[in-house]
Amino acid sequence: MEYNITISIASILYLVIFIAQVVFLTDFSKQRNIKSWSSFLGTTIGTYILSLGLYVILAIHSTDLGTAIGSIMLSGFAGFVNTIMLVIGLCMRASKKHPMPKGQTKLTNHFHLYGLAVALGGIALFFLIPSISMNATTYRGNESVINYLNTRYGSQGFKVESVAESYSHNGMWDKTADGFVYTVSSNVTTQDFHVLTNQEFNSFADYFLPVYFSNQKGFEVSTYLGAYNYPSYSYSELETYVDQRLVEEYSLPQNTFGTYYKDSIIPDDYGRLPDLDEFIELLAKYYAENGTNSN
């Protein structure tokens, strides 16, 4: 998403810069004044810096080999056109047919002004506009995520703390943006947990219960976002506890819970928090009906 937006912004910005360079050179060819030359040279030098910054930004947001090559091509093309304009400008500057007026050799402040405006302003746009677009998209999902949690577990003071875009990976280069990962806090957990949703915000999965049950029993639980922003969880103490009860109380095979953790036994419209005893009973009932090899 950010890649396509950045490409569009860059294309428009480079066109504007090219037009500005033509205007400055046209004015310079007519007036032979140092102000126009300073403006042109500052814009041109700033564009080189901008092209390098653009490549770095696009490389970060590239999702496959094709977009990575596209990043190089766009930045390289911009640099190539910029070099042609610089050569044309230098040839005009060196022309003896229309020499510069005496005393007009020192670059004016327009050199620094246009150079900084192009380089820093352009890079800021590449960061700012995609960020605004991303925030607008994910903000629309905040309400959906909170509604999903409230409907499933009741109102527990759920609050979205941050959002990251998640990716699926295919092969060495390819990755596809497939949804968002919301980091959420609540009034009943001491740690944040994660909710996964697709890009349309109509499919959800969450890691609330492992965190909630671990916190309730004083068990250790660790959570973090791993590769491609997918959550990774470790709650071995909870697994051991639940497995032991499933074996002792319901005669299920060892490691059933750790291997086939099913929070989907809690309906999306449950509307309240299950306690751990209730959850284990529902889990045992599920495996009794479906077998321990179901996932």
C-alpha positions as CSV (number, residue, x, y, z in Angstrom):
1,M,0.0,0.0,0.0
2,E,2.7,2.5,1.0
3,Y,4.8,1.4,-2.0
4,N,2.1,2.4,-4.5
5,I,1.3,5.7,-2.8
6,T,5.0,6.6,-2.6
7,I,5.5,5.8,-6.3
8,S,2.6,8.1,-7.2
9,I,3.9,10.9,-5.0
10,A,7.4,10.5,-6.5
11,S,6.1,10.6,-10.1
12,I,4.2,13.8,-9.5
13,L,7.0,15.4,-7.6
14,Y,9.6,14.6,-10.2
15,L,7.4,16.1,-12.9
16,V,7.0,19.3,-10.8
17,I,10.8,19.4,-10.3
18,F,11.5,18.9,-14.0
19,I,9.1,21.7,-14.9
20,A,10.8,24.0,-12.3
21,Q,14.2,23.2,-13.8
22,V,13.0,24.1,-17.3
23,V,11.6,27.4,-15.9
24,F,14.8,28.3,-14.1
25,L,17.0,27.4,-17.2
26,T,14.7,29.4,-19.5
27,D,14.9,32.4,-17.2
28,F,18.7,32.0,-16.9
29,S,19.1,31.8,-20.7
30,K,17.2,35.1,-21.1
31,Q,18.4,37.0,-18.1
32,R,21.8,35.5,-17.4
33,N,21.3,36.2,-13.7
34,I,22.9,34.4,-10.8
35,K,19.5,34.1,-9.0
36,S,18.0,31.8,-11.7
37,W,21.3,29.8,-11.8
38,S,21.4,29.4,-8.1
39,S,17.7,28.2,-8.0
40,F,18.4,25.7,-10.8
41,L,21.6,24.3,-9.3
42,G,20.1,24.1,-5.8
43,T,17.0,22.2,-7.2
44,T,19.3,19.9,-9.2
45,I,21.6,19.0,-6.3
46,G,18.6,18.6,-4.0
47,T,17.0,16.1,-6.6
48,Y,20.1,13.9,-6.4
49,I,19.7,13.7,-2.6
50,L,16.0,13.1,-3.0
51,S,16.5,10.3,-5.5
52,L,18.8,8.5,-3.0
53,G,16.3,9.0,-0.2
54,L,13.5,7.7,-2.5
55,Y,15.4,4.6,-3.3
56,V,15.9,3.8,0.4
57,I,12.3,4.4,1.2
58,L,11.0,2.3,-1.7
59,A,13.4,-0.5,-0.9
60,I,12.0,-0.6,2.6
61,H,8.4,-0.9,1.3
62,S,9.3,-3.3,-1.6
63,T,7.3,-6.5,-1.4
64,D,9.0,-8.6,-4.0
65,L,11.8,-8.7,-6.6
66,G,9.7,-6.8,-9.1
67,T,9.1,-3.8,-6.8
68,A,12.7,-3.9,-5.7
69,I,13.8,-3.6,-9.3
70,G,11.2,-0.9,-9.8
71,S,12.6,1.1,-7.0
72,I,16.0,1.1,-8.6
73,M,14.6,2.0,-12.0
74,L,12.5,4.9,-10.8
75,S,15.4,6.4,-8.8
76,G,17.9,5.7,-11.5
77,F,15.6,7.3,-14.2
78,A,15.2,10.4,-12.0
79,G,18.9,10.6,-11.5
80,F,19.6,10.1,-15.2
81,V,17.1,12.9,-16.2
82,N,18.6,15.1,-13.5
83,T,22.1,14.6,-14.9
84,I,21.0,15.5,-18.4
85,M,19.5,18.7,-17.0
86,L,22.6,19.5,-15.1
87,V,24.8,19.0,-18.2
88,I,22.5,21.3,-20.2
89,G,22.7,23.9,-17.5
90,L,26.5,23.7,-17.2
91,C,26.8,24.1,-21.0
92,M,24.6,27.2,-20.9
93,R,26.6,28.5,-17.9
94,A,29.8,28.1,-19.8
95,S,28.5,29.6,-23.1
96,K,30.6,32.6,-24.2
97,K,27.9,33.9,-26.4
98,H,25.9,35.2,-23.4
99,P,28.4,35.7,-20.6
100,M,27.4,36.3,-17.0
101,P,27.4,40.0,-15.9
102,K,30.6,40.9,-14.0
103,G,30.4,40.3,-10.3
104,Q,27.6,37.7,-10.5
105,T,29.6,34.6,-9.8
106,K,28.7,33.8,-6.1
107,L,25.7,31.6,-5.6
108,T,22.8,33.3,-3.8
109,N,20.7,31.9,-0.9
110,H,18.3,30.5,-3.5
111,F,20.8,27.6,-3.9
112,H,20.4,26.5,-0.3
113,L,16.7,27.3,-0.2
114,Y,15.7,25.3,-3.3
115,G,18.2,22.5,-2.5
116,L,16.8,22.0,1.0
117,A,13.2,22.4,-0.1
118,V,13.6,19.7,-2.7
119,A,15.6,17.2,-0.7
120,L,14.0,17.5,2.7
121,G,10.6,18.5,1.6
122,G,10.4,15.7,-0.9
123,I,11.6,13.1,1.6
124,A,9.2,14.4,4.2
125,L,6.3,13.9,1.7
126,F,7.4,10.4,1.0
127,F,7.2,9.6,4.7
128,L,4.2,11.8,5.7
129,I,1.6,11.1,3.1
130,P,1.9,7.3,3.2
131,S,1.9,7.5,7.0
132,I,-1.3,9.6,6.9
133,S,-2.9,7.1,4.5
134,M,-1.9,4.2,6.7
135,N,-3.2,5.8,9.9
136,A,-6.5,6.6,8.2
137,T,-6.9,3.0,7.1
138,T,-5.9,1.5,10.5
139,Y,-8.0,4.0,12.4
140,R,-11.1,2.8,10.6
141,G,-10.2,-0.7,11.9
142,N,-9.9,0.4,15.6
143,E,-13.6,0.4,16.1
144,S,-14.0,-3.0,14.4
145,V,-11.4,-4.5,16.6
146,I,-12.8,-3.2,19.8
147,N,-16.3,-4.2,18.7
148,Y,-15.1,-7.7,18.0
149,L,-13.4,-8.0,21.4
150,N,-16.4,-6.6,23.3
151,T,-18.8,-8.9,21.5
152,R,-16.7,-11.9,22.2
153,Y,-15.4,-11.2,25.7
154,G,-17.6,-8.4,27.1
155,S,-16.5,-4.9,27.9
156,Q,-13.0,-5.3,29.5
157,G,-11.6,-1.8,28.8
158,F,-10.0,-2.9,25.6
159,K,-7.8,-0.2,24.0
160,V,-5.8,-0.2,20.8
161,E,-2.2,0.7,21.6
162,S,-0.5,0.4,18.2
163,V,-1.1,-1.1,14.7
164,A,1.3,-2.8,12.3
165,E,0.8,-4.1,8.8
166,S,1.3,-7.8,8.5
167,Y,2.7,-9.7,5.5
168,S,2.6,-13.2,4.1
169,H,5.8,-14.6,2.7
170,N,6.3,-16.6,-0.5
171,G,9.8,-17.6,-1.6
172,M,13.0,-15.5,-1.2
173,W,11.7,-12.1,-2.2
174,D,7.9,-12.0,-2.4
175,K,5.8,-10.8,0.5
176,T,2.2,-9.7,0.3
177,A,0.4,-7.3,2.7
178,D,-2.5,-9.4,4.0
179,G,-3.8,-7.5,7.0
180,F,-3.1,-5.7,10.2
181,V,-1.9,-6.7,13.7
182,Y,-3.4,-4.6,16.5
183,T,-1.6,-4.4,19.9
184,V,-4.4,-4.1,22.5
185,S,-4.4,-3.5,26.3
186,S,-7.3,-4.3,28.7
187,N,-8.3,-3.8,32.3
188,V,-8.0,-7.5,33.0
189,T,-4.5,-8.2,31.7
190,T,-1.2,-6.9,32.8
191,Q,0.3,-7.3,29.4
192,D,-0.8,-6.3,25.9
193,F,-2.0,-8.9,23.4
194,H,-2.6,-8.9,19.7
195,V,-5.6,-9.1,17.4
196,L,-5.1,-10.1,13.7
197,T,-7.5,-8.8,11.0
198,N,-7.5,-8.9,7.3
199,Q,-7.3,-5.7,5.2
200,E,-11.1,-5.5,5.0
201,F,-11.6,-5.7,8.8
202,N,-14.1,-8.5,8.5
203,S,-12.0,-11.5,9.8
204,F,-10.4,-11.6,13.2
205,A,-8.2,-13.7,15.4
206,D,-6.9,-12.8,18.8
207,Y,-4.4,-13.9,21.5
208,F,-6.3,-12.5,24.4
209,L,-7.1,-15.7,26.4
210,P,-3.5,-17.1,26.7
211,V,-2.4,-13.7,28.1
212,Y,-5.5,-13.4,30.3
213,F,-5.3,-17.0,31.8
214,S,-1.5,-16.7,32.3
215,N,-2.0,-13.4,34.1
216,Q,-4.8,-14.9,36.3
217,K,-2.7,-17.9,37.3
218,G,0.6,-16.0,37.7
219,F,2.2,-17.9,34.8
220,E,4.9,-16.4,32.6
221,V,3.8,-15.4,29.1
222,S,5.9,-13.6,26.5
223,T,4.6,-11.9,23.4
224,Y,6.3,-10.0,20.5
225,L,5.9,-9.3,16.9
226,G,8.2,-11.5,14.8
227,A,9.0,-11.7,11.1
228,Y,6.6,-9.9,8.9
229,N,4.8,-8.5,12.0
230,Y,3.2,-11.8,13.0
231,P,2.8,-12.3,16.7
232,S,4.9,-14.9,18.5
233,Y,3.8,-16.2,21.9
234,S,5.3,-18.4,24.6
235,Y,3.1,-19.6,27.4
236,S,4.5,-23.0,28.3
237,E,3.4,-22.9,32.0
238,L,-0.2,-22.4,30.9
239,E,0.2,-25.2,28.3
240,T,1.6,-27.6,31.0
241,Y,-1.2,-26.7,33.4
242,V,-4.0,-27.2,30.9
243,D,-2.5,-30.4,29.5
244,Q,-2.2,-31.9,32.9
245,R,-5.9,-31.2,33.7
246,L,-7.0,-32.5,30.3
247,V,-5.1,-35.8,31.0
248,E,-6.2,-36.2,34.6
249,E,-9.8,-35.0,34.5
250,Y,-10.8,-35.9,30.9
251,S,-8.4,-38.7,30.0
252,L,-7.1,-36.9,26.9
253,P,-3.6,-37.5,25.4
254,Q,-0.7,-35.6,26.7
255,N,0.2,-32.3,25.0
256,T,-3.2,-31.9,23.4
257,F,-3.6,-28.3,24.4
258,G,0.0,-27.3,23.5
259,T,-0.3,-28.9,20.1
260,Y,-3.8,-28.0,19.1
261,Y,-4.7,-24.8,21.0
262,K,-8.3,-23.9,20.1
263,D,-9.6,-20.5,21.3
264,S,-12.2,-20.8,18.5
265,I,-14.3,-22.9,21.0
266,I,-15.2,-19.5,22.4
267,P,-17.9,-18.1,20.0
268,D,-17.5,-14.7,18.6
269,D,-20.7,-13.6,20.3
270,Y,-19.9,-15.2,23.7
271,G,-20.3,-11.8,25.4
272,R,-18.3,-12.5,28.6
273,L,-15.0,-13.8,30.0
274,P,-14.8,-17.5,30.5
275,D,-12.9,-18.7,33.5
276,L,-10.1,-21.2,33.1
277,D,-12.2,-24.1,34.4
278,E,-14.9,-23.3,31.9
279,F,-12.4,-23.0,29.1
280,I,-10.9,-26.4,29.9
281,E,-14.3,-28.0,30.0
282,L,-15.2,-26.5,26.6
283,L,-11.9,-27.6,25.2
284,A,-12.3,-31.2,26.5
285,K,-15.8,-31.3,25.0
286,Y,-14.5,-30.1,21.7
287,Y,-11.8,-32.8,21.5
288,A,-14.3,-35.4,22.7
289,E,-16.6,-34.5,19.8
290,N,-13.9,-33.9,17.1
291,G,-10.9,-35.8,18.2
292,T,-7.5,-34.6,19.3
293,N,-6.1,-34.6,15.8
294,S,-8.5,-31.8,14.7
295,N,-7.1,-28.3,14.5
